[in-house]
């Protein structure tokens, strides 16, 4: 009798283990293409039912600029159709055909404002002193006028006639305001004593191409400014021709590297569509 009880206990524990393993192995969310069927392999006694109240349709603009809809709904897993054990979110997305590439390209990326990368004296003075502005700050406004590139900042400073400028800048996502009085140089130009930059360049890889819209995309990563050692906040960019000089294959613990140069061509930064 004792042996039978032990056998039954072991069987009971095995059944519980099978159920727990089956339930925990189920994903919390699933992505399907339209027309694709969802196949869930469940243990005996676990039933799957659709939660009709959870159905939702989202209209979205995809990365390839098509207006598509994503259907979202929840499936409920129940033990013997009575006890709720798990919910699974199902997202159904439109089918899209893309062509994988891997081609190397040159990248020109533009900041959302003007990045302060250094400071210098102007005619022996430091106009930025006591303003609170530091390297790595992003200047976004001067006298309540938006600054989108270096050319706009230079224009605003030169038009100041030496009067105080109200400057809005961003640091770590927080907005600050400072006043700086520009200094007149021997060349009759006004300067703030700030070295600034409005873009960066590098080499990247195109991930895929979508034939019907002729759109392309690439998987990228954050770019750290060489002077400030901080991530650059990018607002826009463009692809240009590049020439690869060498490739270093990555290995465990060490990322790979592509070295190259951007082939010279004249490119104009679109500063509020004025330049």
C-alpha positions in Angstrom: 0.0 0.0 0.0 2.8 2.4 0.9 4.5 1.7 -2.4 1.3 2.4 -4.3 0.9 5.7 -2.5 4.4 6.7 -3.4 3.9 5.8 -7.0 0.7 7.8 -7.1 2.4 10.8 -5.4 5.2 10.6 -8.0 2.7 10.5 -10.8 0.8 13.4 -9.3 4.0 15.5 -9.0 5.0 14.6 -12.6 1.6 15.7 -13.9 1.9 19.0 -12.0 5.4 19.4 -13.4 4.2 18.8 -17.0 1.4 21.4 -16.6 3.7 24.0 -15.0 6.3 23.5 -17.7 3.7 23.7 -20.5 2.2 26.9 -19.1 5.5 28.7 -18.3 6.9 27.7 -21.8 4.0 29.6 -23.4 5.1 33.1 -24.6 3.5 36.3 -23.2 3.1 37.7 -26.6 3.1 36.4 -30.2 3.6 38.2 -33.5 1.9 36.8 -36.6 1.6 37.8 -40.2 -1.9 38.2 -41.6 -3.2 34.9 -42.8 -0.8 32.9 -40.6 -2.3 30.5 -38.1 -1.4 30.4 -34.4 -0.4 26.9 -33.2 -0.2 26.5 -29.5 0.6 23.1 -28.2 -1.1 22.7 -24.8 -1.3 19.9 -22.3 -4.5 18.0 -21.8 -7.1 20.0 -19.9 -5.7 23.5 -20.9 -8.1 25.3 -23.2 -7.4 28.5 -25.2 -10.2 31.0 -25.7 -10.3 34.5 -27.2 -11.0 37.5 -25.1 -13.3 39.5 -27.3 -13.2 42.6 -25.2 -9.5 42.9 -25.8 -9.6 43.2 -29.6 -8.0 46.3 -30.9 -7.0 47.7 -34.3 -4.1 50.2 -34.5 -3.4 52.2 -37.6 0.3 52.9 -37.9 2.8 54.2 -40.3 5.5 51.6 -40.7 9.2 52.1 -41.3 8.6 51.8 -45.0 6.0 54.6 -44.9 3.0 52.3 -45.6 -0.2 53.0 -43.6 -1.0 49.6 -42.2 -3.0 48.2 -39.4 -1.9 46.0 -36.5 -4.6 43.8 -34.9 -4.2 43.1 -31.2 -6.1 40.6 -29.1 -5.7 38.5 -26.0 -6.0 34.8 -25.7 -6.8 33.3 -22.3 -5.4 29.9 -21.2 -7.7 28.1 -18.7 -7.3 24.9 -16.8 -10.3 22.7 -17.6 -11.9 25.9 -19.1 -12.5 27.1 -15.5 -9.3 28.4 -13.9 -7.4 31.3 -15.5 -3.7 30.4 -15.8 -2.2 32.8 -18.4 -3.0 35.5 -21.0 -1.2 35.7 -24.3 -1.2 38.9 -26.4 -1.4 38.2 -30.2 -0.3 40.9 -32.7 -1.2 40.4 -36.3 0.8 42.5 -38.7 0.6 43.0 -42.5 2.9 40.9 -44.7 5.8 42.7 -46.2 8.5 41.5 -48.6 11.9 42.9 -48.2 15.3 42.2 -49.8 18.2 41.8 -47.3 21.3 43.7 -48.4 24.3 44.4 -46.2 25.8 47.2 -48.5 28.1 49.7 -46.8 27.2 53.4 -47.1 28.3 56.7 -45.8 26.1 58.5 -43.3 25.7 62.2 -42.6 23.7 62.8 -39.4 22.3 66.1 -38.1 21.7 67.1 -34.5 18.4 68.4 -33.2 20.0 71.7 -32.4 23.6 72.8 -32.1 26.0 70.8 -30.0 28.6 72.6 -27.8 31.9 70.7 -28.3 34.4 73.2 -26.8 35.0 76.7 -25.5 37.6 79.4 -26.3 38.5 83.0 -25.4 37.4 85.8 -27.7 39.7 88.9 -27.6 40.9 87.7 -24.2 37.4 87.4 -22.8 35.1 84.5 -22.0 31.6 85.6 -22.8 30.2 82.2 -21.9 31.7 82.3 -18.4 29.0 82.1 -15.6 26.3 81.2 -18.2 26.2 77.6 -17.0 26.6 76.2 -20.5 29.0 73.2 -20.7 30.4 70.9 -23.4 27.8 68.4 -24.5 24.9 70.9 -24.1 22.6 71.3 -27.1 21.6 74.9 -28.0 18.0 74.8 -29.4 16.9 78.5 -29.2 18.3 82.0 -29.3 15.9 84.9 -28.3 13.0 82.5 -28.6 13.9 81.6 -32.2 14.6 78.0 -33.0 18.2 77.1 -33.8 18.5 74.0 -36.1 22.0 74.3 -37.4 25.4 76.2 -37.0 24.5 78.7 -39.8 21.4 79.8 -37.9 23.4 80.3 -34.7 26.1 82.3 -36.4 23.4 84.5 -38.1 21.6 85.1 -34.8 24.9 86.0 -32.9 26.1 88.4 -35.7 22.7 90.1 -35.8 22.8 90.8 -32.0 25.0 93.9 -32.3 26.6 92.8 -29.0 23.3 92.8 -27.1 22.6 90.0 -24.6 21.3 86.8 -26.1 18.8 84.6 -24.4 19.9 81.1 -25.0 17.9 77.9 -24.4 19.9 74.7 -24.2 19.3 71.1 -23.2 21.4 68.9 -20.9 20.4 65.3 -20.2 16.8 66.0 -21.4 16.3 69.0 -19.2 15.9 72.6 -20.6 18.0 75.5 -19.2 18.1 79.2 -20.1 21.2 81.4 -20.0 22.1 85.0 -21.1 25.4 85.6 -23.0 26.7 89.0 -24.3 28.6 88.3 -27.5 32.1 89.8 -28.0 33.0 91.7 -31.1 36.2 90.5 -32.9 38.7 92.4 -35.0 36.9 91.2 -38.1 33.7 92.9 -36.9 32.0 89.6 -36.1 30.3 88.7 -32.9 31.2 85.5 -31.1 30.1 83.5 -28.0 33.3 81.7 -27.5 31.7 78.4 -28.1 32.8 75.7 -30.5 29.7 74.0 -31.9 28.8 71.3 -34.3 25.5 70.3 -36.0 26.3 66.9 -37.4 28.4 63.8 -37.5 29.5 61.4 -40.2 30.4 57.7 -40.4 30.1 54.4 -42.2 27.0 52.2 -41.9 25.2 49.2 -43.5 21.9 49.1 -45.2 19.9 46.2 -43.8 17.1 45.8 -46.3 15.3 47.2 -49.3 11.5 47.2 -49.9 10.8 47.0 -53.6 7.2 48.3 -53.8 8.0 51.6 -52.1 11.8 51.8 -52.9 12.4 52.5 -49.2 15.4 51.1 -47.3 16.3 50.9 -43.6 19.3 50.0 -41.4 19.8 48.8 -37.9 22.0 51.3 -36.1 23.2 52.3 -32.7 23.8 55.5 -30.8 26.8 57.7 -31.8 29.1 59.2 -29.2 30.6 62.6 -30.0 34.4 62.4 -30.3 34.9 65.7 -28.3 32.2 65.5 -25.6 32.2 61.7 -25.2 28.3 61.9 -25.0 25.6 60.4 -27.2 24.5 62.8 -30.0 20.8 63.5 -30.3 20.1 63.0 -34.0 17.1 64.6 -35.7 17.8 63.7 -39.4 20.4 62.5 -41.9 21.2 61.3 -45.3 23.1 58.6 -47.1 26.2 59.3 -49.2 28.7 57.3 -51.2 31.5 55.7 -49.2 34.7 53.8 -49.8 35.7 50.9 -47.5 39.4 50.7 -46.7 39.4 47.8 -44.3 37.2 45.4 -42.3 38.0 44.0 -38.9 36.0 40.8 -38.1 34.4 40.8 -34.7 34.9 38.1 -32.1 33.6 37.2 -28.7 33.9 40.2 -26.4 35.3 42.4 -29.2 33.1 44.2 -31.7 34.0 44.2 -35.4 34.9 47.4 -37.2 34.5 48.9 -40.7 37.0 51.6 -41.7 36.4 53.8 -44.7 35.9 57.3 -46.0 33.0 59.3 -47.3 33.6 60.2 -50.9 33.7 64.0 -51.3 30.6 65.6 -52.5 29.0 68.9 -51.6 26.1 68.5 -49.2 23.9 71.2 -47.8 22.4 70.9 -44.4 18.7 71.9 -44.6 18.4 74.6 -41.9 14.7 75.3 -41.7 14.8 74.9 -45.5 16.7 78.2 -45.8 20.2 76.9 -46.6 
